[in-house]
Amino acid sequence: MSFYSEMAAEAKSLLAEFGQSITIVTTTQGTYDVNTGTTSESTVTQSGLKAVLVQYKTGEIDGTKIQQGDCKVIVESAATPTVNSVVTASNGTFTVIDVDQIAPSGETVIWKLQVRK
C-alpha cells in the first residue's frame, strides 16, 4: 500500500466516523441522434458516500465565485463528482459548482466540492 493509499484509507475512516452519508447523482449527455433529434443521457447515482459539509467563512465569500450559502463538501475518494452533479445530504440538495480532486501523485485521497442550493 502506497503512502497516498494509506492517506485515502485514513480519510475514509475519519469521514465514516465524523461525517454523514450523502448521495451524488451525475447526469452526462450522450450522443445526439439525428433521426430522433434527441440527445441521450446517462445517470450515475452513488449513495452511501461519507462526507463532511462545512460553511464557508465570511472572508472566503466574494459574492461571485463563492456566494452566501455555498458549502464545502469533503467526500471520500470513492466518489466521482463533476460540476453540475447533485449532492443530497441531511440538510438539503445542492448542485456542485466546483470540483477539486485532491490527488497527489495521481491517486485520489479526497474530493473537495463547492456546492450551492
MIRO-423964 format. One line per field, with one value per residue: chain; x, y, z of N, C-alpha, C in turn. Coordinates in Angstrom, 1 decimal, m for minus. Layout:
<nodes>
kette <- (A, ...)
nu <- (X, ...)
nv <- (Y, ...)
nw <- (Z, ...)
cau <- (X, ...)
cav <- (Y, ...)
caw <- (Z, ...)
cu <- (X, ...)
cv <- (Y, ...)
cw <- (Z, ...)
</nodes>
This chain:
<nodes>
kette <- (A, A, A, A, A, A, A, A, A, A, A, A, A, A, A, A, A, A, A, A, A, A, A, A, A, A, A, A, A, A, A, A, A, A, A, A, A, A, A, A, A, A, A, A, A, A, A, A, A, A, A, A, A, A, A, A, A, A, A, A, A, A, A, A, A, A, A, A, A, A, A, A, A, A, A, A, A, A, A, A, A, A, A, A, A, A, A, A, A, A, A, A, A, A, A, A, A, A, A, A, A, A, A, A, A, A, A, A, A, A, A, A, A, A, A, A, A)
nu <- (0.8, 0.6, 1.8, m0.1, m2.4, m2.7, m3.3, m5.8, m7.3, m7.2, m8.6, m11.1, m11.8, m12.0, m14.0, m16.1, m16.4, m16.9, m18.4, m21.3, m23.8, m24.1, m25.6, m24.6, m25.5, m24.9, m25.4, m24.8, m24.4, m25.2, m24.8, m25.9, m28.8, m29.5, m31.8, m33.9, m33.7, m32.9, m30.9, m29.2, m29.1, m27.1, m27.2, m25.6, m25.7, m24.4, m24.6, m24.6, m22.1, m19.5, m19.2, m18.3, m19.9, m19.2, m19.6, m18.7, m16.2, m16.8, m14.9, m14.1, m16.2, m16.9, m19.0, m19.1, m17.6, m17.7, m20.6, m22.9, m24.2, m23.2, m21.5, m18.7, m17.9, m16.4, m15.5, m15.2, m12.7, m13.9, m15.9, m17.2, m17.5, m18.8, m18.8, m22.0, m23.1, m25.5, m25.8, m27.1, m27.8, m28.1, m29.0, m30.2, m30.5, m28.0, m26.2, m23.3, m20.8, m18.0, m15.2, m12.6, m10.1, m8.3, m5.4, m2.5, 0.3, m1.4, m3.2, m6.4, m7.2, m9.1, m12.1, m12.9, m15.6, m17.4, m20.5, m24.0, m27.2)
nv <- (m1.2, 2.2, 5.4, 7.4, 5.8, 4.9, 7.3, 7.9, 5.8, 6.5, 9.0, 8.1, 6.5, 8.5, 10.1, 8.3, 8.0, 10.7, 12.0, 12.3, 10.4, 10.8, 11.3, 11.3, 12.4, 12.1, 13.3, 12.8, 14.0, 12.2, 10.9, 12.6, 11.9, 12.0, 11.1, 11.1, 13.5, 14.0, 14.0, 11.5, 10.6, 9.8, 8.5, 8.4, 7.2, 7.5, 6.3, 6.4, 7.5, 8.9, 12.0, 15.4, 18.4, 21.8, 25.2, 28.1, 30.4, 33.8, 35.6, 34.2, 34.4, 35.9, 36.8, 36.4, 34.1, 32.4, 32.3, 33.6, 31.2, 29.0, 25.9, 23.9, 20.6, 17.8, 14.8, 11.2, 9.3, 7.4, 8.6, 10.1, 12.9, 15.6, 18.9, 20.3, 17.9, 16.5, 16.8, 15.2, 15.6, 15.5, 18.0, 19.1, 19.5, 20.0, 21.7, 20.9, 23.2, 23.6, 21.4, 19.9, 17.7, 16.1, 14.8, 13.9, 12.8, 11.5, 9.7, 9.6, 11.1, 12.5, 14.3, 17.7, 19.7, 22.5, 23.5, 24.5, 25.6)
nw <- (0.0, m0.9, 0.2, m0.3, m0.7, 1.8, 3.1, 1.8, 2.8, 5.5, 5.5, 4.6, 6.8, 8.8, 7.8, 7.8, 10.5, 11.5, 9.6, 7.4, 5.6, 2.1, m1.1, m4.4, m7.6, m10.9, m14.1, m17.4, m20.7, m23.6, m26.9, m29.8, m31.6, m34.8, m36.2, m34.4, m33.2, m30.6, m27.6, m25.9, m22.4, m19.6, m16.3, m13.2, m10.0, m6.9, m3.8, m0.2, 0.3, 2.3, 3.9, 4.8, 5.5, 5.3, 6.2, 4.3, 5.4, 6.4, 5.3, 3.0, 1.2, m1.7, m3.2, m5.9, m7.2, m4.9, m3.1, m0.7, 1.5, 0.0, 0.4, 1.5, 0.6, 1.8, 0.6, 0.4, m1.4, m3.1, m4.5, m7.6, m8.5, m10.6, m12.1, m11.8, m10.8, m8.5, m5.1, m2.4, 1.0, 4.6, 5.2, 2.9, m0.7, m3.1, m5.8, m7.5, m7.9, m8.2, m8.5, m6.8, m7.0, m4.8, m5.3, m4.9, m6.6, m8.4, m7.3, m5.9, m2.9, m1.4, m2.3, m2.8, m2.8, m4.0, m3.3, m4.0, m3.0)
cau <- (0.0, 1.4, 1.5, m1.4, m3.4, m2.9, m4.0, m7.2, m8.0, m7.4, m9.6, m12.3, m12.1, m12.4, m15.3, m17.1, m16.7, m17.4, m19.2, m22.7, m24.0, m24.6, m25.7, m24.2, m26.1, m24.2, m26.0, m24.0, m25.1, m24.6, m24.7, m27.1, m29.4, m30.1, m33.1, m35.0, m33.5, m32.7, m29.6, m29.4, m28.5, m26.6, m27.2, m24.9, m26.0, m23.5, m25.2, m23.8, m20.8, m19.3, m18.7, m18.5, m20.3, m18.7, m19.9, m17.5, m16.0, m17.2, m13.8, m14.0, m17.3, m16.6, m20.2, m19.1, m17.3, m18.3, m21.7, m23.5, m25.0, m22.4, m20.8, m17.7, m18.1, m15.2, m16.0, m14.2, m12.1, m14.7, m16.9, m16.8, m18.4, m18.4, m19.6, m23.4, m23.6, m26.4, m25.5, m28.2, m27.3, m29.2, m29.5, m30.7, m30.0, m27.1, m25.6, m21.9, m20.3, m16.6, m14.7, m11.2, m9.7, m7.0, m4.8, m1.1, 0.8, m2.4, m4.1, m7.3, m7.2, m10.4, m12.7, m13.4, m16.6, m18.2, m21.9, m24.9, m28.6)
cav <- (0.0, 3.4, 6.4, 8.0, 4.8, 4.9, 8.6, 7.8, 4.9, 7.2, 9.9, 7.4, 6.2, 9.7, 10.6, 7.4, 8.3, 12.0, 12.5, 11.9, 9.8, 11.6, 10.7, 12.1, 11.9, 12.8, 13.1, 13.2, 14.0, 11.2, 11.3, 13.2, 11.1, 12.8, 10.6, 11.5, 14.9, 14.0, 13.6, 10.6, 11.0, 8.7, 9.0, 7.6, 7.5, 7.0, 6.6, 5.9, 8.1, 9.6, 13.4, 16.4, 19.7, 22.9, 26.5, 28.9, 31.6, 35.1, 36.2, 33.4, 34.7, 37.1, 37.2, 36.0, 32.7, 31.9, 33.1, 33.4, 29.9, 27.9, 25.0, 22.9, 19.2, 16.9, 13.5, 10.2, 9.1, 6.6, 9.4, 10.6, 14.0, 16.5, 20.1, 20.1, 16.8, 16.9, 16.2, 15.2, 15.4, 15.6, 19.4, 19.6, 19.1, 21.0, 21.5, 21.1, 24.4, 23.4, 20.2, 19.9, 16.4, 16.1, 13.6, 13.9, 11.7, 10.9, 8.8, 10.4, 10.9, 13.0, 15.3, 18.9, 20.2, 23.7, 23.2, 25.6, 25.2)
caw <- (0.0, m1.0, 1.2, m0.6, m0.5, 3.3, 3.4, 1.4, 3.8, 6.8, 5.2, 4.5, 8.2, 9.6, 7.3, 8.3, 11.9, 11.8, 8.5, 7.2, 4.3, 1.1, m2.4, m5.6, m8.8, m12.0, m15.4, m18.5, m22.1, m24.5, m28.3, m30.5, m32.6, m35.9, m36.6, m33.4, m32.8, m29.2, m27.1, m24.7, m21.1, m18.7, m14.9, m12.3, m8.7, m5.8, m2.5, 1.0, 0.4, 3.6, 3.7, 5.8, 4.9, 6.1, 5.7, 4.0, 6.3, 5.9, 4.5, 1.8, 0.4, m2.5, m3.8, m7.3, m7.2, m3.7, m2.7, 0.6, 1.4, m0.5, 1.3, 1.1, 0.9, 1.7, 0.4, 0.3, m2.7, m4.0, m5.3, m8.9, m8.8, m11.6, m12.0, m12.0, m10.1, m7.5, m3.8, m1.4, 2.3, 5.6, 5.2, 1.6, m2.0, m3.6, m7.1, m7.5, m8.6, m8.4, m8.0, m6.6, m6.7, m4.1, m5.8, m5.1, m7.4, m9.3, m6.6, m5.2, m1.4, m1.1, m3.2, m2.2, m3.7, m3.7, m3.6, m3.8, m3.0)
cu <- (0.9, 1.0, 0.2, m2.6, m3.8, m3.7, m5.5, m7.9, m8.2, m8.5, m11.0, m12.8, m12.6, m13.7, m16.4, m17.4, m17.3, m18.3, m20.7, m22.8, m24.6, m24.8, m25.3, m24.8, m25.5, m24.9, m25.1, m24.7, m24.4, m24.5, m26.0, m27.5, m30.1, m31.5, m34.2, m34.9, m33.3, m31.3, m29.9, m28.6, m28.1, m26.6, m26.5, m25.2, m25.1, m24.1, m24.4, m22.4, m20.7, m18.7, m19.0, m18.8, m19.9, m19.1, m18.6, m17.4, m16.4, m16.2, m13.6, m15.1, m17.0, m17.8, m20.3, m18.8, m17.9, m19.4, m22.2, m24.4, m24.3, m21.8, m19.7, m18.1, m16.8, m15.8, m14.9, m13.8, m12.9, m15.7, m16.3, m17.6, m17.9, m19.2, m21.0, m24.0, m24.6, m26.0, m26.7, m27.6, m28.4, m29.8, m30.0, m30.1, m29.2, m26.6, m24.1, m21.5, m18.9, m16.2, m13.2, m10.8, m8.3, m6.3, m3.2, m0.6, m0.2, m3.4, m5.0, m7.3, m8.6, m10.9, m13.1, m14.3, m17.1, m19.6, m22.8, m26.3, m29.3)
cv <- (1.2, 4.4, 7.1, 7.1, 4.8, 6.2, 8.5, 6.9, 5.7, 8.3, 9.3, 7.0, 7.3, 10.2, 9.6, 7.6, 9.6, 12.6, 12.0, 11.2, 10.8, 10.8, 11.7, 11.5, 12.8, 12.3, 13.6, 13.1, 13.0, 11.7, 11.8, 12.2, 11.9, 12.4, 11.0, 12.9, 15.0, 13.6, 12.6, 11.1, 9.7, 9.2, 7.9, 8.1, 6.8, 7.3, 5.9, 6.4, 8.8, 11.0, 14.3, 17.7, 20.8, 24.2, 27.3, 30.0, 32.8, 35.7, 35.4, 33.8, 36.0, 37.5, 36.8, 34.5, 31.9, 32.8, 32.7, 32.1, 28.8, 27.1, 24.3, 21.5, 18.4, 15.5, 12.5, 10.0, 8.2, 7.3, 9.7, 11.8, 14.8, 17.8, 19.8, 18.8, 17.3, 16.1, 16.3, 14.8, 15.6, 17.0, 20.0, 19.0, 20.3, 20.7, 21.7, 22.2, 24.2, 22.1, 20.3, 18.4, 16.5, 14.7, 13.7, 12.7, 10.9, 10.0, 9.7, 10.1, 11.4, 13.9, 16.5, 19.6, 21.6, 23.4, 24.4, 25.1, 25.9)
cw <- (0.0, 0.1, 1.0, m0.5, 1.0, 3.7, 3.0, 2.3, 5.1, 6.6, 5.2, 6.0, 9.0, 9.1, 7.7, 9.7, 12.2, 10.7, 8.5, 5.8, 3.4, m0.2, m3.4, m6.8, m9.9, m13.3, m16.4, m19.8, m22.9, m25.9, m28.8, m31.6, m33.6, m36.3, m35.7, m33.0, m31.3, m28.8, m25.9, m23.5, m20.3, m17.3, m14.1, m10.9, m7.7, m4.5, m1.4, 1.1, 1.7, 3.3, 4.9, 5.1, 5.8, 5.4, 5.4, 5.1, 5.6, 4.9, 3.2, 0.8, m0.4, m3.3, m5.3, m7.4, m6.0, m3.1, m1.3, 0.5, 0.8, 0.6, 0.7, 1.5, 0.7, 1.7, 0.1, m1.2, m3.6, m4.8, m6.6, m9.3, m10.0, m11.4, m12.5, m11.5, m9.0, m6.2, m2.9, 0.0, 3.3, 5.6, 3.9, 0.4, m2.6, m5.0, m6.9, m8.4, m9.0, m7.8, m7.9, m6.2, m6.0, m4.3, m6.0, m5.7, m8.2, m8.6, m5.7, m3.7, m1.0, m2.3, m2.4, m3.2, m3.1, m4.2, m3.3, m3.9, m4.2)
</nodes>
